[in-house]
Amino acid sequence: MQASTLVSNRARLRAVPAALAALLAPSGLALAQDEERAPALALSNVPSYGAARPGPAAPGTPSSPPVPEEEAEAPVGVMPIQFQVLNLAIDAPVEQGQITDGVMVDPSGPFIITWYEQLSSLGEGTNVVMAGHVDYWTTGPAILWPFKEPGIAPGELIQVSAEDGRLFEYEVEWSRLYNVAEDLTPEVIQDEIVGHTGGESLTIITCGGAFDQASGEYLERQVVRANMIS
């Protein structure tokens, strides 16, 4: 997989629809577009990362004025290439996925993790969103089956390798089930799942809960949130 050109966090989030309705696909990884959201909830409203600070000035030379916050550049992120949860024997390559017309495209296979670049890259100081299958109709248990059995608990360590050789480590804060029909409103999706978390975090989405034989779909989505520790 070739690395795409990395853009600022602010520019990338403008490309994402402001309203996302529900994680609906049978594999548990689709988002439907809804009506336009209020500006306060728009994904494009990312916080500033602070103004640049000038270095020491020579004697008698006035210091350069600070850069206004709205003009400060966001950190440049990097592409993830490998996803690991060593205690659960999870080790998978990462592919780049797309959000098209508000829909998060499913991972391409049972043993790969999808990363949505349009939301955030590693090292940008915000919410990196990934997804994977819990099982697969041609293979049975898939890469994130251990999230279901035996389950992933708070404190678990997740490691993500970047294309530039860096290793990002995240500690699981929580794992929650969201009922597709009742819980996944646009507000919940943005505010609790894909929106900014106040720091660098990792959000993984997969299927969970009961499987409905009639519809061939899981009735819930499991969302795991982890925060960067190194």
C-alpha positions in Angstrom: 0.0 0.0 0.0 1.5 3.3 -1.0 1.4 6.2 1.5 -0.8 9.1 0.4 0.1 12.7 0.9 -0.4 13.7 4.5 -2.4 16.9 5.0 -3.1 18.9 8.1 -5.6 17.6 10.7 -7.7 20.7 10.0 -7.9 20.2 6.2 -8.6 16.5 6.5 -11.5 16.9 8.8 -13.1 19.4 6.5 -13.4 16.6 3.9 -15.4 14.4 6.3 -19.2 15.0 6.3 -20.3 16.9 9.3 -23.2 14.6 10.1 -22.8 10.8 10.4 -25.9 8.8 11.2 -25.3 5.1 12.1 -22.9 2.2 11.9 -25.2 0.1 9.8 -23.3 -2.4 7.5 -23.7 -6.2 8.3 -20.0 -6.2 9.1 -20.6 -3.4 11.6 -18.5 -0.7 9.9 -20.7 1.6 7.9 -21.9 5.1 8.6 -25.0 6.7 6.9 -25.1 10.4 6.2 -27.8 12.5 7.8 -29.0 16.1 7.8 -26.5 19.0 8.3 -25.3 19.3 11.9 -25.0 22.5 14.0 -21.6 24.2 13.7 -20.7 23.3 17.3 -20.8 19.6 16.4 -19.1 19.8 13.0 -16.0 17.7 12.6 -14.3 20.7 10.9 -14.2 22.6 14.2 -10.9 21.2 15.5 -9.2 22.9 18.4 -6.0 24.9 17.8 -2.7 23.4 18.8 -1.3 26.7 20.0 0.8 29.5 18.5 4.4 29.1 17.4 6.8 30.6 20.0 9.7 32.7 18.6 13.3 31.9 19.7 15.5 34.2 21.8 15.9 37.7 20.2 19.3 39.5 19.8 19.9 42.4 22.2 17.9 45.4 21.1 15.9 43.4 18.5 12.2 43.2 19.2 10.7 39.7 19.5 8.6 38.5 16.6 4.9 38.6 17.4 3.3 35.3 18.1 1.4 33.5 15.3 -2.4 33.8 15.8 -3.9 30.5 17.0 -6.0 30.2 13.9 -2.9 30.3 11.7 -0.8 27.8 13.6 -0.2 24.6 11.7 -1.5 21.3 13.1 1.1 18.5 13.6 1.8 16.4 10.6 0.6 12.8 11.0 2.0 9.5 9.7 0.3 6.4 8.2 -0.1 3.3 10.4 1.1 0.0 8.8 0.7 -2.6 11.6 -1.7 -3.2 14.4 -0.9 -5.4 17.4 -2.5 -6.5 20.7 0.1 -8.9 21.9 -1.8 -10.2 24.9 -4.7 -11.2 22.6 -2.4 -12.6 19.8 -3.6 -9.9 17.4 -1.1 -8.9 14.7 -2.5 -7.5 11.5 -1.4 -5.2 8.6 -3.3 -1.9 8.3 -4.9 -0.7 5.1 -6.2 2.7 4.2 -9.9 3.0 4.0 -12.2 5.7 2.8 -15.3 7.5 4.0 -17.5 8.0 0.9 -20.8 10.0 1.1 -20.7 9.5 4.9 -20.1 5.8 4.7 -17.1 4.1 6.3 -16.0 1.5 3.8 -15.6 -2.0 5.3 -12.2 -3.7 5.7 -11.3 -5.6 2.6 -10.8 -8.9 4.3 -11.0 -10.9 7.6 -7.5 -10.4 8.8 -6.7 -6.8 8.1 -7.4 -3.5 10.0 -8.8 -0.5 8.2 -7.6 3.0 9.1 -9.7 6.0 8.0 -7.2 8.7 7.0 -9.9 11.3 6.5 -10.4 11.4 10.3 -6.9 11.5 11.6 -3.4 10.1 11.2 -1.0 8.9 13.9 0.8 11.7 15.8 -1.8 14.5 15.1 -2.9 14.6 18.6 -6.5 13.7 18.0 -8.7 10.6 17.4 -7.3 7.9 15.1 -10.2 5.7 13.9 -9.8 2.1 12.7 -12.1 -0.9 12.1 -11.9 -4.6 11.7 -14.1 -7.7 11.3 -15.0 -9.8 14.3 -15.9 -12.7 12.1 -16.3 -13.3 8.3 -18.8 -15.4 6.4 -16.1 -17.5 4.6 -13.7 -18.0 7.4 -15.4 -17.8 10.8 -13.6 -15.8 13.5 -11.7 -12.9 12.1 -8.9 -10.6 13.3 -10.9 -8.9 16.1 -12.6 -12.0 17.4 -10.5 -11.7 20.6 -12.3 -8.4 21.3 -15.4 -10.6 21.7 -13.9 -13.7 23.1 -12.3 -13.5 25.6 -12.8 -9.7 25.4 -10.6 -6.7 25.7 -10.4 -5.0 29.1 -9.3 -1.5 30.3 -5.5 -1.3 30.7 -4.8 -3.5 27.7 -1.9 -2.3 25.5 -2.4 -1.7 21.8 0.6 -1.0 19.6 0.5 0.6 16.2 3.6 0.8 13.9 3.9 3.8 11.6 5.5 4.0 8.1 8.3 6.1 9.5 9.4 3.4 11.9 7.8 4.9 15.0 5.8 2.8 17.4 2.7 4.3 19.0 1.3 2.7 22.1 -2.2 3.1 23.4 -3.8 1.9 26.7 -7.5 0.8 26.5 -9.8 3.1 28.5 -13.1 1.5 27.7 -15.0 -1.0 25.5 -18.7 -0.4 24.9 -21.6 -1.9 22.9 -23.9 0.4 21.0 -27.2 -0.9 19.7 -27.5 0.0 16.0 -31.2 0.8 16.1 -31.3 2.7 19.4 -28.0 4.1 20.3 -26.1 5.2 17.2 -27.5 8.7 16.6 -25.4 11.2 14.7 -24.6 13.0 18.0 -23.4 9.8 19.6 -21.3 8.8 16.6 -19.6 12.2 16.5 -19.3 13.0 20.2 -18.5 9.6 21.5 -16.9 7.6 18.7 -15.2 9.5 15.8 -14.9 13.1 17.2 -12.0 14.7 18.9 -11.2 13.3 22.3 -9.0 16.1 23.8 -5.8 14.2 23.1 -4.3 11.5 20.9 -6.5 8.4 21.1 -7.3 5.3 19.1 -10.8 4.2 18.4 -11.5 0.7 17.0 -14.9 -0.3 15.7 -16.2 -3.8 15.1 -19.4 -5.9 15.4 -20.7 -7.1 18.7 -23.7 -8.3 20.7 -26.2 -10.7 19.3 -26.3 -11.9 15.7 -29.7 -11.7 14.0 -30.1 -14.7 11.8 -33.1 -13.2 10.0 -31.3 -10.1 8.8 -27.8 -11.6 8.8 -26.5 -8.7 10.8 -25.1 -8.0 14.3 -27.5 -5.9 16.3 -24.7 -4.0 18.1 -21.3 -2.4 17.4 -18.4 -2.7 19.8 -16.3 0.4 20.2 -12.9 0.3 21.9 -11.2 3.6 23.0 -7.5 3.7 23.9 -5.3 6.7 24.8 -1.7 7.1 23.7 0.9 6.5 26.4 4.0 6.8 24.2 
